[in-house]
Amino acid sequence: EEKDIKVETHSGLIKISAKKSNSSKIQGYLSRKLSEEKIIEKKLPKGINTKKFKYTFKNGILEIIFNKK
């Protein structure tokens, strides 16, 4: 869910972290895996405005939109 995702930018990097906040309806192994925070960090291309961006999460797809400088 979108509330479980956090997107940040700093020093030319994008950091995406996800952690399932409520996994009471999920059982066992999957619940443990989803409750662990997952972090992805990638270098961003030059020429984009890292201070202004927006993101959406629909049907399991995270879309992040940046503006050019």
NORPEHU-V718813 format. One record per pair of residues at least 24 apart in sequence whose C-alpha atoms are under 10 Angstrom apart, sorted by sequence separation. I is the first residue (numbers start at 1). J is the second residue. D is the distance in whole Angstrom. If there is no record, write none. Layout:
[[I	J	D] [I	J	D]]
This chain:
[[15	39	7] [16	40	5] [17	41	9] [15	40	6] [16	41	6] [14	40	8] [15	41	4] [16	42	9] [14	41	6] [15	42	7] [13	41	7] [14	42	5] [15	43	9] [13	42	6] [14	43	6] [12	42	9] [13	43	4] [14	44	6] [12	43	6] [13	44	5] [5	37	10] [7	39	10] [9	41	9] [11	43	9] [12	44	5] [13	45	9] [4	37	10] [5	38	10] [6	39	9] [7	40	10] [8	41	10] [9	42	10] [10	43	10] [11	44	9] [12	45	8] [5	39	10] [7	41	10] [9	43	10] [10	44	10] [12	46	8] [9	44	9] [12	48	9] [14	50	8] [12	49	10] [13	50	9] [12	50	7] [11	50	9] [9	49	10] [10	50	8] [9	50	6] [10	51	8] [8	50	9] [9	51	7] [8	51	9] [9	52	9] [9	53	9] [8	53	10] [7	53	10] [16	62	10] [7	54	9] [7	55	8] [6	55	10] [5	55	10] [5	56	10] [5	57	9] [2	55	9] [2	56	7] [3	57	9] [2	57	6] [1	57	7] [2	58	8] [1	58	8] [5	62	9] [7	64	9] [1	59	9] [2	60	9] [1	60	8] [2	61	10] [2	62	9] [1	62	10]]
